[in-house]
């Protein structure tokens, strides 16, 4: 182990659950995406040790709990990771993000729930 750090405050596992890890701000450091029990989203940026709220369309409020995280990757090739969600009816939604700032979303064609997303192919 090289080093360790803590996001601060109370034990986040009581209220927040880790959803995934990605480089949301493009600084080549891994950031942690959290989701609260009430559906709020936040990113802990490791390289600068800050915790920012991520909001759909930059409006405060929780994310509908029927939407589940499927993947974190740089889908628009801007050097910052984005989030792929999937609704309970199978509808995917791709959130394009710049750090904790929501830039827009894309709704790929609906996928029947009998299909599951198992991985991503990168085109580096």
Beta strands, then each sheet from edge to edge (+ up, - down):
strand 1: 16-22
strand 2: 31-36
strand 3: 41-45
strand 4: 50-54
strand 5: 68-73
strand 6: 82-86
strand 7: 92-98
strand 8: 101-106
sheet 1: 1+ 2- 3+ 4-
sheet 2: 5+ 6- 7+ 8-
end
